[in-house]
């Protein structure tokens, strides 16, 4: 979903990252608060330019913290149900708690989905109370104004997220209710994704009307947001279809059982000439007497000067077996696909008891999904 993201810190065991697009949003928020909203609301106070920009920066920072706390609400509850979390990433449309799997049941889905808006509502109330108390205590106006704005913006954030349009939190709440009623996650996801796509179209239409009415920036924003929601709704439904198609299938059904392997003592020059230029795989298991010693990828070869290829061996540059490059033969195929996507890998070594039994390629899983989809199309009346 994201491009290059910067890891800021770890909170409660969750990695907090910021996509470069969030920086654009932060600048726009600070600019709009400093030059538009605060000068308009507090015109009589005649705020100095430096004060306005400080308020704008504080508002953007406060929103950043609020969104992180909103997503932490999702993440903490998800962890209670054993759902693995990759972390929290903020991007131009807000933030997302990156779950590696769907919730195990409707109750978990409901509690995970509602946790974020609850956090936002609580934050909204706290900021509004803080603004009222601070105002009564004679605290400087800039602090009171920022607190009040953060209170209202958190309540708006909660209200928007509670719209019953998947993949917004409200759509997930609705999906949980339909899932519990129908007992069918696929059907519930299809219904709520359709609502999400429809809501996205509504935003696009509103954006076009705003653009025509002269609100160019706001119109473009609503159009882009609507397009994003439509795409996210479709992608979320496709993910459910993929997981349902692969669940229950062991990874060893799809793996190549007699893969090309390299001996650890082979020189890099021989590896490139004899193996890479013949097969063009991105990953080669390094095997000694059937035991996986590591894997070698072409990027590791590039790190070695060409003049040293005849002296250095594959075993010296091979990456040790890890969760990033190996997978157990008994792993569910749906989990394997998620692992491949998480590590941005196209191939993984398949092991059983430390011994290499095959190689799984992303293209093999995708070909199976394409074949199964075509077969289901033939079965439809």
HUZI-V492030 format. One record per run of one state. SS is the DSSP state (@ for helix, = for strand, . for the rest). FROM is the first residue (numbers start at 1). TO is the last residue. If there is no record, write none. Layout:
{{SS FROM TO} {SS FROM TO}}
//
This chain:
{{. 1 4} {= 5 11} {. 12 13} {= 14 19} {@ 20 41} {. 42 42} {@ 43 45} {. 46 48} {@ 49 80} {. 81 84} {= 85 91} {. 92 93} {= 94 99} {. 100 105} {@ 106 136} {. 137 140} {@ 141 161} {. 162 168} {@ 169 182} {. 183 184} {@ 185 212} {. 213 215} {@ 216 246} {. 247 249} {= 250 250} {@ 251 253} {. 254 255} {= 256 256} {. 257 260} {= 261 262} {. 263 266} {= 267 267} {@ 268 279} {. 280 282} {= 283 288} {. 289 290} {= 291 297} {@ 298 302} {. 303 305} {@ 306 308} {. 309 312} {= 313 313} {@ 314 317} {. 318 318} {= 319 319} {. 320 325} {= 326 328} {. 329 331} {= 332 332} {@ 333 342} {. 343 346} {= 347 352} {. 353 354} {= 355 361} {@ 362 379} {. 380 381}}
//
